[in-house]
Amino acid sequence: MGATSANRHIAGGILLAATLALAPAAASAQGAAPGSSQPLPLGDSLGYAPNPPPAAGSHAPTAPAATSADVAKSLKATLRLSALVTEGAPAIRTGLVWRIFREKEKPTNGDDKLQLVVTSSGGDGEFHLEPGSYLVHAAYGRAGATTRVTVTKDQTRKETLILNAGGLKLAALGAGDAPLPADKLSFDVYSLEADQRGDRQALVMGIGPGKIVRLNADTYRVVGHYGDLNAVVRAEIHVNPGKLTEATVYHRAAQVTLKLVNEPGGEALANTSWLVLTPSGDAITESVGAFPTIVLAEGDYSLVAKNQDRIFTRNFTVQSGFDREIEIVADDKPKN
């Protein structure tokens, strides 16, 4: 647990700073902004806290008793469940979802599906079950663990699941560490391993910056979006157990506002249709409006504006971090 490591990822000219050490560490490679990976404080937003001491004369709380009569309950087994983020950590007190499935001893008609018998939310759980074998699953955000238990009549059994989970907190900056509009940023998290078709399992989609995602300790493919077009960053980030991993991606993109005017610096003409193309002619986006604002990755583009059956074109270049207006003057010779 004393080792220190740092992940750096450069994808399509995008620089990733993800600090993944088990203790705070500084990043220094190629101008990446330092991040941090630090122990999760008790009671933080990953949701676990130590057991509070019982008040004088009180008893430790337990889950609500089953609604069946005491006589029927006496014929069942008691299963007490708890979950830990890592071995030796305090028990998770909030944010857990328990699901208990009954295993069928002799499936009939080829139906071997598990039967969901209990769902419960919160922290520790106490359940009264018919004797038999069960699969118990604990979910903590996108982190989870499963175990098989067998209970018998009049038995009280305790099970503790180790989730081996951590947290991931993502951020994005522009050129020169410039902040970007939070409402235009989002992140998707996928499994690292791909199937035979090259597809990865989507785990969490559309996360906002600064949000904490609970995940099993592993390496993940993260896709960061600035706007909803082609300003995209891809990187691989490792989540350490029991740690909050913070990662920052860097977008090489800018916002541009499109205007069709009768003279330079004039008022934008309403009811204008816009088409943005790559140099090879692939369409990036279409819109209608006087002055739409879009986010584009740095590079060269062609712009087509249509107003009252007149068509105008212009080539332009997007520079990373340089937000500006792209203006077409309608007095230019139209292209019909």
C-alpha positions as CSV (number, residue, x, y, z in Angstrom):
1,M,0.0,0.0,0.0
2,G,3.0,2.3,0.1
3,A,3.7,2.2,-3.7
4,T,3.1,5.4,-5.7
5,S,2.1,5.4,-9.4
6,A,0.7,7.8,-12.0
7,N,-1.2,7.1,-15.2
8,R,-0.7,9.4,-18.1
9,H,-2.6,8.9,-21.4
10,I,-2.2,10.8,-24.6
11,A,-5.0,10.0,-27.2
12,G,-5.4,12.1,-30.4
13,G,-3.3,14.9,-29.0
14,I,-5.3,15.0,-25.7
15,L,-3.4,14.9,-22.4
16,L,-4.8,13.0,-19.5
17,A,-3.8,13.7,-15.9
18,A,-5.1,10.9,-13.6
19,T,-3.5,10.4,-10.3
20,L,-4.0,6.9,-9.1
21,A,-1.5,6.4,-6.3
22,L,-2.5,5.0,-3.0
23,A,-1.1,8.1,-1.3
24,P,-1.1,11.8,-2.6
25,A,1.3,12.2,-5.5
26,A,2.1,15.0,-7.9
27,A,2.1,14.7,-11.7
28,S,4.8,16.2,-13.8
29,A,4.8,14.7,-17.2
30,Q,4.4,17.0,-20.2
31,G,2.7,19.8,-18.4
32,A,-0.2,17.7,-17.0
33,A,-2.1,19.3,-14.1
34,P,-1.4,17.4,-10.9
35,G,-4.3,15.5,-9.4
36,S,-4.7,13.4,-6.3
37,S,-5.7,9.9,-5.1
38,Q,-6.3,9.9,-1.4
39,P,-7.9,7.8,1.2
40,L,-11.6,8.2,1.4
41,P,-12.5,10.1,4.6
42,L,-15.1,8.5,6.8
43,G,-18.6,9.8,6.1
44,D,-17.6,11.2,2.7
45,S,-19.8,11.0,-0.4
46,L,-18.8,7.4,-1.1
47,G,-21.2,6.7,1.7
48,Y,-19.6,4.8,4.5
49,A,-19.1,5.7,8.1
50,P,-18.1,4.0,11.3
51,N,-20.8,2.5,13.6
52,P,-22.1,5.2,15.9
53,P,-21.9,4.4,19.5
54,P,-25.3,3.3,21.0
55,A,-26.9,5.7,23.4
56,A,-27.1,4.8,27.0
57,G,-29.8,2.2,27.6
58,S,-30.4,1.6,23.9
59,H,-29.9,-1.3,21.7
60,A,-28.2,-1.4,18.3
61,P,-30.7,-0.9,15.5
62,T,-31.6,-3.8,13.3
63,A,-33.5,-4.1,10.0
64,P,-37.3,-4.2,10.3
65,A,-38.6,-7.6,11.3
66,A,-40.6,-9.7,8.7
67,T,-44.3,-9.1,8.8
68,S,-45.1,-12.8,9.3
69,A,-46.3,-14.1,12.6
70,D,-43.7,-15.1,15.2
71,V,-44.6,-18.7,14.8
72,A,-43.9,-18.6,11.0
73,K,-40.7,-16.7,11.6
74,S,-39.4,-19.3,13.9
75,L,-39.5,-21.8,11.0
76,K,-37.2,-19.5,9.0
77,A,-33.5,-18.8,9.0
78,T,-32.0,-15.4,9.9
79,L,-29.4,-13.9,7.5
80,R,-27.5,-10.8,8.6
81,L,-25.5,-9.0,5.9
82,S,-23.0,-6.2,5.8
83,A,-20.6,-4.9,3.2
84,L,-17.1,-3.2,3.3
85,V,-15.4,-1.1,0.6
86,T,-12.2,-2.9,1.3
87,E,-10.9,-5.5,3.8
88,G,-10.7,-3.9,7.3
89,A,-12.7,-0.8,6.3
90,P,-15.8,0.3,8.3
91,A,-19.1,-1.1,7.3
92,I,-21.0,0.8,4.6
93,R,-24.0,2.5,6.3
94,T,-25.8,4.0,3.3
95,G,-26.1,3.7,-0.4
96,L,-26.2,-0.1,-0.5
97,V,-28.8,-2.1,-2.4
98,W,-29.2,-5.8,-1.4
99,R,-30.8,-8.3,-3.7
100,I,-31.3,-11.9,-2.6
101,F,-32.2,-14.6,-5.2
102,R,-33.5,-18.1,-4.4
103,E,-31.7,-20.9,-6.2
104,K,-34.0,-23.5,-7.7
105,E,-33.1,-27.0,-6.7
106,K,-34.9,-28.7,-9.6
107,P,-35.7,-26.3,-12.5
108,T,-38.9,-27.3,-14.3
109,N,-39.8,-26.8,-18.0
110,G,-36.2,-25.6,-18.6
111,D,-36.8,-22.5,-16.4
112,D,-33.6,-22.1,-14.4
113,K,-34.0,-18.4,-13.7
114,L,-33.2,-17.2,-10.3
115,Q,-36.1,-16.0,-8.2
116,L,-35.7,-12.5,-6.6
117,V,-37.1,-12.8,-3.1
118,V,-35.8,-9.7,-1.3
119,T,-34.6,-6.2,-2.2
120,S,-33.5,-3.8,0.4
121,S,-31.7,-0.5,0.5
122,G,-29.5,1.2,3.1
123,G,-26.6,-0.4,5.1
124,D,-26.6,-3.6,7.1
125,G,-29.5,-5.9,6.5
126,E,-31.3,-8.7,8.4
127,F,-33.5,-11.1,6.5
128,H,-35.7,-14.0,7.5
129,L,-35.6,-16.6,4.8
130,E,-36.9,-20.1,4.1
131,P,-34.2,-22.7,4.4
132,G,-32.3,-23.2,1.2
133,S,-29.6,-21.8,-1.0
134,Y,-29.4,-18.2,-2.1
135,L,-27.3,-15.8,-4.2
136,V,-26.7,-12.5,-2.4
137,H,-25.7,-9.4,-4.4
138,A,-24.6,-6.1,-2.9
139,A,-24.6,-3.1,-5.2
140,Y,-22.9,0.2,-4.2
141,G,-23.2,2.5,-7.1
142,R,-21.6,0.6,-10.0
143,A,-19.5,-1.5,-7.6
144,G,-20.9,-4.8,-6.5
145,A,-20.2,-8.3,-5.1
146,T,-22.0,-11.6,-5.1
147,T,-21.8,-14.5,-2.7
148,R,-23.7,-17.8,-2.3
149,V,-25.2,-18.8,1.1
150,T,-27.1,-21.8,2.3
151,V,-29.3,-21.3,5.4
152,T,-31.1,-23.9,7.6
153,K,-34.0,-23.7,9.9
154,D,-33.5,-21.9,13.2
155,Q,-30.0,-20.8,12.0
156,T,-28.6,-17.2,12.3
157,R,-25.9,-16.6,9.8
158,K,-23.7,-13.6,9.2
159,E,-22.1,-12.7,5.9
160,T,-19.8,-9.8,5.1
161,L,-19.1,-8.9,1.5
162,I,-15.9,-7.2,0.4
163,L,-16.7,-4.9,-2.6
164,N,-13.1,-3.9,-3.4
165,A,-14.5,-0.6,-4.6
166,G,-13.2,2.9,-5.1
167,G,-14.4,6.2,-6.4
168,L,-13.8,8.1,-9.7
169,K,-14.1,11.9,-10.0
170,L,-13.6,13.5,-13.4
171,A,-12.9,17.0,-14.6
172,A,-12.0,18.7,-17.9
173,L,-10.0,21.7,-18.9
174,G,-9.2,23.5,-22.1
175,A,-6.0,24.9,-23.6
176,G,-3.8,26.6,-21.0
177,D,-5.7,25.0,-18.2
178,A,-8.7,27.2,-19.0
179,P,-12.0,26.2,-17.3
180,L,-14.7,25.0,-19.6
181,P,-18.5,25.4,-19.2
182,A,-19.7,22.7,-16.9
183,D,-23.0,22.4,-18.6
184,K,-21.2,21.4,-21.8
185,L,-19.1,18.7,-20.3
186,S,-20.0,15.0,-19.7
187,F,-18.3,11.7,-19.3
188,D,-19.1,8.1,-20.2
189,V,-17.4,5.1,-18.4
190,Y,-17.0,1.8,-20.2
191,S,-15.4,-1.5,-19.3
192,L,-11.8,-1.8,-20.6
193,E,-12.3,-5.2,-22.1
194,A,-14.2,-5.4,-25.5
195,D,-16.3,-8.3,-26.8
196,Q,-15.7,-10.1,-30.1
197,R,-17.3,-7.2,-32.0
198,G,-15.0,-4.7,-30.3
199,D,-17.8,-3.2,-28.2
200,R,-17.3,-2.3,-24.6
201,Q,-19.9,-2.5,-21.8
202,A,-21.3,0.9,-21.0
203,L,-21.3,1.3,-17.2
204,V,-22.2,4.9,-16.6
205,M,-23.3,7.5,-19.2
206,G,-23.5,11.2,-19.1
207,I,-21.7,11.9,-15.8
208,G,-21.2,15.6,-15.0
209,P,-17.8,16.9,-13.9
210,G,-17.1,16.7,-10.2
211,K,-19.6,13.8,-9.6
212,I,-18.2,10.8,-7.8
213,V,-18.9,7.4,-9.4
214,R,-18.5,4.2,-7.3
215,L,-16.8,1.4,-9.2
216,N,-15.0,-1.8,-8.5
217,A,-11.3,-1.5,-8.5
218,D,-10.2,-1.9,-12.1
219,T,-9.1,0.0,-15.2
220,Y,-11.8,1.7,-17.3
221,R,-12.2,3.4,-20.6
222,V,-13.4,7.0,-20.1
223,V,-14.8,9.1,-22.9
224,G,-15.1,12.8,-22.2
225,H,-17.4,15.1,-24.3
226,Y,-17.2,18.8,-24.7
227,G,-20.4,19.8,-26.4
228,D,-22.3,17.2,-28.4
229,L,-20.3,17.0,-31.6
230,N,-16.7,15.9,-32.2
231,A,-14.8,17.3,-29.3
232,V,-14.1,14.0,-27.6
233,V,-11.3,12.7,-25.4
234,R,-10.7,9.0,-24.7
235,A,-8.4,7.6,-22.0
236,E,-7.9,4.6,-19.7
237,I,-8.0,5.3,-16.0
238,H,-7.4,3.0,-13.1
239,V,-9.5,3.0,-10.0
240,N,-7.8,1.9,-6.8
241,P,-9.7,0.1,-4.0
242,G,-10.7,2.3,-1.1
243,K,-9.4,5.5,-2.8
244,L,-11.0,8.4,-4.6
245,T,-9.2,8.7,-8.0
246,E,-9.4,12.2,-9.5
247,A,-8.6,12.6,-13.2
248,T,-8.6,15.6,-15.5
249,V,-8.8,15.4,-19.3
250,Y,-7.8,18.2,-21.7
251,H,-9.9,19.2,-24.7
252,R,-8.4,20.7,-27.8
253,A,-11.5,22.5,-29.0
254,A,-13.3,25.8,-29.0
255,Q,-16.8,27.3,-29.2
256,V,-17.8,29.1,-32.4
257,T,-20.8,31.2,-33.2
258,L,-22.1,31.2,-36.7
259,K,-23.4,34.4,-38.3
260,L,-24.7,35.3,-41.8
261,V,-24.7,39.1,-42.2
262,N,-25.3,41.7,-44.9
263,E,-22.1,43.5,-44.0
264,P,-19.1,42.8,-41.8
265,G,-20.1,43.2,-38.1
266,G,-23.8,43.6,-39.1
267,E,-26.9,41.9,-37.6
268,A,-27.2,38.2,-38.0
269,L,-29.9,37.2,-40.5
270,A,-32.7,35.1,-39.1
271,N,-34.0,31.8,-40.6
272,T,-30.6,30.8,-41.8
273,S,-29.8,27.1,-42.3
274,W,-26.3,25.9,-41.4
275,L,-24.2,23.0,-42.5
276,V,-20.7,22.3,-41.1
277,L,-18.5,19.9,-43.0
278,T,-15.0,18.4,-42.7
279,P,-12.5,19.1,-45.5
280,S,-13.5,15.6,-46.9
281,G,-17.1,16.6,-47.1
282,D,-18.5,14.7,-44.1
283,A,-21.3,16.4,-42.3
284,I,-20.6,17.4,-38.7
285,T,-23.8,19.2,-37.8
286,E,-26.9,20.9,-39.3
287,S,-28.9,23.7,-37.6
288,V,-31.3,26.6,-38.2
289,G,-31.0,30.0,-36.5
290,A,-29.6,33.5,-36.6
291,F,-26.4,32.7,-34.6
292,P,-26.0,29.1,-33.4
293,T,-23.1,28.4,-31.0
294,I,-21.4,25.0,-31.3
295,V,-18.3,23.3,-30.0
296,L,-15.8,21.9,-32.5
297,A,-12.5,20.0,-32.1
298,E,-9.6,22.0,-33.5
299,G,-9.1,21.6,-37.2
300,D,-10.3,22.8,-40.6
301,Y,-14.0,23.0,-41.6
302,S,-16.2,24.2,-44.4
303,L,-19.4,26.2,-43.6
304,V,-22.5,26.4,-45.8
305,A,-25.2,28.9,-45.0
306,K,-28.6,29.0,-46.8
307,N,-31.0,32.0,-46.6
308,Q,-34.0,32.7,-48.9
309,D,-32.8,30.2,-51.5
310,R,-29.3,31.8,-51.5
311,I,-26.3,29.7,-50.6
312,F,-23.0,31.0,-49.2
313,T,-19.9,29.1,-48.2
314,R,-16.7,29.7,-46.2
315,N,-13.8,27.7,-45.0
316,F,-12.6,28.3,-41.4
317,T,-10.2,26.9,-38.8
318,V,-10.9,26.1,-35.2
319,Q,-8.0,26.8,-32.8
320,S,-7.9,25.1,-29.4
321,G,-9.2,27.5,-26.7
322,F,-9.9,30.3,-29.1
323,D,-13.7,31.0,-29.0
324,R,-14.9,33.3,-31.7
325,E,-17.6,34.2,-34.3
326,I,-17.4,32.8,-37.8
327,E,-19.1,35.3,-40.1
328,I,-20.3,35.0,-43.7
329,V,-21.1,38.2,-45.5
330,A,-24.2,37.8,-47.7
331,D,-23.0,40.4,-50.2
332,D,-20.3,37.9,-51.3
333,K,-21.1,36.3,-54.6
334,P,-23.5,33.5,-53.9
335,K,-23.0,29.9,-54.9
336,N,-26.2,28.7,-56.6
